[in-house]
Amino acid sequence: MAVHAVRPLTRAIPAPEHVWYASYGSNMHMDRLAAYIAGGTPPGATHAHPGCRDRRAPERSVPVEFDGRLYFATESLVWTGGRGYYDPTAPGRLRGRAHLVTTGQLSDIAAQEMAREPGADLDLTTVLRDGRHALGPGRYETLVCPGTIDSIPVVTFTAPWTLRDVELRTPAAAYLRHLAAGLLDSGPWTREDTAEYLSACPGAAGTWTPDRIHALLTATQGVVSGPRGARWGGWGWTGW
């Protein structure tokens, strides 16, 4: 599958019916995203998500790259190491998976990422005009629009700070394995290339070498089901 390059914003975009939700962390995994959309507890988690008002699977999911940098900071209570964040101002390229969802679904996914109750549509005017909109001070309460794919805006969530403003923290082995598996499932990237990419990210660099990350990927990986036993296919879920 070809990696989609995001075309940078050059003008304000009116709020559309559909947007690309760009995931660069756990929601690259379709089974985890299923819990945010259909409701339920993601594999390995203890918190149940209420889900979206519209519980349909994304119309498409594609691998993406756009300007900016993945970095690791703050302490994850789940993974016991640095969390992944996106800094759109840092030099580099970020890899992820973009899901084509409705604006309402994006709003409800964002609410759950921000530990809020879903149910209200976001006003995307500012982020589609300026490329950024801080809705609050929380870890994933800042919307970023790095550009468009096929004239449809791409939106993701990150922290209001940059990697220069926060103390970097080394990610845990289980978290890196999780991100690497998500990238490998999302696009045409190889294990070697994925290990190189993650090892260069601030927070992981200097501690996690490409060889160490590659070794994580050679371990046996179990089959993971979605919420209530659901299994998602490449373009949606099946067996629901």
Protein Blocks (a to p, Z undefined) as FASTA:
>chain_A
ZZddddddfbdcdddfbdcdddfblmlpmklmmmmmnopadehiabdcebjfblcdcfbd
cddddedddddedjdfklopadddddfkbgcddddddddddfklmmmmmmmmnopaehia
cdfklmmmnopacfbfbfklcccdfbdeehiacdddddfbdfklpccddddfklmmmmmm
mmmmmmmcdfklmmmmmmmpghjgojlcfklmmmmmmpccdddddeehiacdfkbcehZZ
